[in-house]
Amino acid sequence: MAHLPERLGRYLSTREEWIFLGLIAAFSLQRVTTTTWTALLLIAGRLCLELAPILIFKYLQPRLQKTWPHRRLRLLQALVFLIYPATLVLIDLTPPRTAHFLSSEGDILLAVVVVEALLLLNHGFLQAKRLKTGVYRFGFDRAVLLALLVAALYAAALLVSDLPAWQRGDGVGATFDFAQVWRHFTLFLAWALQLFGLSLGGFALYWLHRHVLVKQVLARAGLVVYGLALATTVVLCYPVLTQLAMLLPVWHMGAVTPAELGPFSARYGLAVAALLVLTLPVILTLQWQSKINEVNALEKERMRTELALLKQQINPHFLFNTLNNLYALTLKRSDQAPEMVLQLADLMRYVVYKGREAQVALADEVAYLRDYMALYRLRLHHAPRLELDLTVPDEAPTIAPLLLIVLVENAFKHGVEPAAGAAELQLSLEATPTRIRFTCRNSVAPDAAAESGGVGLTNLKRRLALLYPNRHELSLREHETWFSAALVLWSAEDRRADEGNGPWEGDAP
């Protein structure tokens, strides 16, 4: 249940077929002339069949965007949203009008074209970093539910307290009669539960508005898609909620004139729309205040994390041992000494300068790993067997500095260095324009297997949570004789990851 708002919000933000299904529902409600659900479903089903090419295109569009050339996709889009609707209209415009298609009157077809144009415009704005509004989280759902429960009890108590006047149609007073409530306690509970049930419909709309429409859709897809999602929510929810409310006896109390079309009446839709619109300022205001506190807390946490990172960037033990090895090489006048000095200088330069940047080239991070391993091998009494596949493609994305080194340090410290005999270390790197996968696997001495971890991995997990929220996966696997770590990072532009298809297809860390 905790992941439901996120999953639903991700679907509404990354898919678009639901928008056109909402249009079909709206025009079906506008065309229905009876109070039966069968009539409504028949109209909606016929419109779905007539607009099937549009629905199929929107369903396949994310996949086509990855496999088809841009011009070919736009040509198909024009065929589906311009030529096909025009064909439907022209067929039924031939005199005498035959009315083969419900959609040929043009209203729903025009709405489809306009909505698709808005989506294209919204996509262009989002690419330009416009119209994207951040929203923030706050928590008072329990307080809202409690308030609704108290209000239901209060209203039920008023009704029961002035029951004779209510039964005569004289209205309800504003005073309690506890004796009357006690005498009709069963009736009081029944009305309270029914009134609370009615208010739960409003709470469900508030919950959907807050956790899905505002928090997920508005934040991910911008104002245009949010507005369309809001309208679709009204269209889809109000007939169902109204029908459920009409099943409760308390709904029929009073002198309210029944709507002509029952649960399909537009006045109930206007009431639901008004509820959603009125709750928006309250949600944004409270979330803004919560965001201020969250930003302050995150800023303090970021400062603490940066300080801890500076302390962890250079392992003093590694640095001192490297300097001792360098001193020994200079005494022997070894030819390796100048190269070692250069590698150490590059190592320090990268940490001091590159380590402060938000993003660095992946090739620079890999070069830093190679310098680190070259220096570390000089201080080992036994040469480990290395298997390196660290090729960086030209289109590789950037990466936050000093992330991969934590896994390599952990492999040397807990795997390669304690090994009395031959040790193995395997490093592999795969990169696409939007993804990075780094795998580190090292042998572990039996007596050191329990230590194949440490503070470094804990700090790495915290840094990943701050730098790549919902855009990373760190998999650790431990065995008696080996330890492996697989880190996958993906960018915000990787739609496949955002749609929840996993970090890397076909992989098993």
Secondary structure, 3 states (H helix, E strand, C coil): CCCHHHHHHHHHHHCCHHHHHHHHHHHHHHHCCCCCHHHHHHHHHHHHHHCHHHHHHHHHHHHHHHHCCHHHHHHHHHHHHHHHHHHHHHHHHCCCCCCCCHHHHCHHHHHHHHHHHHHHHHHHHHHCCCCCCCCCCCCCHHHHHHHHHHHHHHHHHHHHHCHHHHHHCCCCCCCCCHHHHHHCHHHHHHHHHHHHHHHHHHHHHHHHHHHHHHHHHHHHHCHHHHHHHHHHHHHHHHHHHHHHHHCCHHHHCCCCCCCCCHHHCHHHHHHHHHHHHHHHHHHHHHHHHHHHHHHHHHHHHHHHHHHHHHHHHCCHHHHHHHHHHHHHHHHCCCCHHHHHHHHHHHHHHHHHCHHHCCCEEHHHHHHHHHHHHHHHHHCCCCCCEEEEECCCCCCCCEECCCCHHHHHHHHHHHHHCCCCCCCEEEEEEEEECCEEEEEEEEECCHHHHHHCCCHHHHHHHHHHHHHCCCCEEEEEEECCCEEEEEEEEECCCCHHHHCCCCCCCCCCC
